[in-house]
Amino acid sequence: MQKISIKMQSFILVATALIVLAVASIYIASSKSKEALLSANQNFMTSTRDSKKNQIIEFFEAQKQNIQIVARSDNIKRATKEPPKSY
């Protein structure tokens, strides 16, 4: 086996170090970006859930108010006390 020159040894050492550094940087960057995307997605889903919850609550409150208004109506009270004469 031949002896490798100091220049070639230095070149191989630097190249190996750069490859290891590049791989480590790529791994860290992809991990951090994955965490950021998951966090953003979770925040979006949480805000969407809260918004839909509020929409449902407002819908049922409006329906409840409409039913109470109709229930207080004199026409409804008379219709429930007297059967319609057309039948």
MARZA-88920 format. One line per 2 residues: number of its first residue (from 1); their letters; for each residue x, y, z of C-alpha. Coordinates in nm, 4 decimals. Layout:
<recs>
NUM) a) X Y Z; ...;
</recs>
This chain:
<recs>
1) mq) 0.0000 0.0000 0.0000; 0.1331 0.3394 -0.0916;
3) ki) 0.1755 0.6208 0.1532; -0.0676 0.9083 0.0972;
5) si) 0.0846 1.2522 0.0796; 0.0115 1.5105 0.3466;
7) km) -0.1770 1.7230 0.0917; -0.4039 1.4317 0.0020;
9) qs) -0.4577 1.3427 0.3691; -0.5532 1.7028 0.4436;
11) fi) -0.7868 1.7113 0.1453; -0.9592 1.3874 0.2502;
13) lv) -0.9897 1.5075 0.6090; -1.1395 1.8439 0.5056;
15) at) -1.3743 1.6798 0.2540; -1.4945 1.4289 0.5143;
17) al) -1.5465 1.7037 0.7713; -1.7463 1.9106 0.5206;
19) iv) -1.9634 1.6128 0.4267; -2.0344 1.5376 0.7948;
21) la) -2.1133 1.9048 0.8566; -2.3462 1.9188 0.5569;
23) va) -2.5326 1.6047 0.6645; -2.5693 1.7337 1.0207;
25) si) -2.6913 2.0730 0.8973; -2.9475 1.9124 0.6674;
27) yi) -3.0756 1.6886 0.9473; -3.1097 1.9771 1.1935;
29) as) -3.2756 2.2038 0.9376; -3.5271 1.9391 0.8343;
31) sk) -3.6096 1.8587 1.1968; -3.6645 2.2239 1.2836;
33) sk) -3.8758 2.2883 0.9737; -4.0884 1.9813 1.0494;
35) ea) -4.1493 2.1067 1.4046; -4.2382 2.4527 1.2753;
37) ll) -4.4836 2.3138 1.0197; -4.6479 2.0882 1.2766;
39) sa) -4.6815 2.3769 1.5197; -4.8300 2.6044 1.2536;
41) nq) -5.0720 2.3322 1.1469; -5.1788 2.2682 1.5056;
43) nf) -5.2372 2.6394 1.5643; -5.4440 2.6596 1.2457;
45) mt) -5.6517 2.3586 1.3450; -5.7063 2.4956 1.6962;
47) st) -5.8252 2.8324 1.5672; -6.0516 2.6615 1.3119;
49) rd) -6.2009 2.4430 1.5855; -6.2667 2.7444 1.8074;
51) sk) -6.4219 2.9357 1.5187; -6.6534 2.6471 1.4300;
53) kn) -6.7468 2.6051 1.7960; -6.8465 2.9712 1.8150;
55) qi) -7.0464 2.9434 1.4917; -7.2402 2.6447 1.6280;
57) ie) -7.3094 2.8176 1.9595; -7.4307 3.1323 1.7801;
59) ff) -7.6519 2.9237 1.5494; -7.8238 2.7434 1.8364;
61) ea) -7.8619 3.0650 2.0363; -8.0304 3.2270 1.7353;
63) qk) -8.2598 2.9239 1.6945; -8.3450 2.9339 2.0635;
65) qn) -8.4355 3.3034 2.0398; -8.6469 3.2400 1.7290;
67) iq) -8.8347 2.9611 1.9047; -8.8943 3.1801 2.2096;
69) iv) -9.0284 3.4618 1.9907; -9.2627 3.2267 1.8071;
71) ar) -9.3726 3.0655 2.1338; -9.4739 3.4053 2.2738;
73) sd) -9.6768 3.4892 1.9651; -10.0532 3.5269 2.0166;
75) ni) -10.1250 3.3321 1.6975; -9.9444 3.0284 1.8311;
77) kr) -10.1240 3.0517 2.1653; -10.4630 3.0701 1.9924;
79) at) -10.3750 2.7883 1.7528; -10.2847 2.5567 2.0366;
81) ke) -10.6002 2.6387 2.2355; -10.8502 2.6163 1.9511;
83) pp) -10.8350 2.3513 1.6852; -10.8603 2.4894 1.3346;
85) ks) -11.2220 2.5156 1.2148; -11.1304 2.4179 0.8607;
87) y) -11.0829 2.0538 0.9607;
</recs>
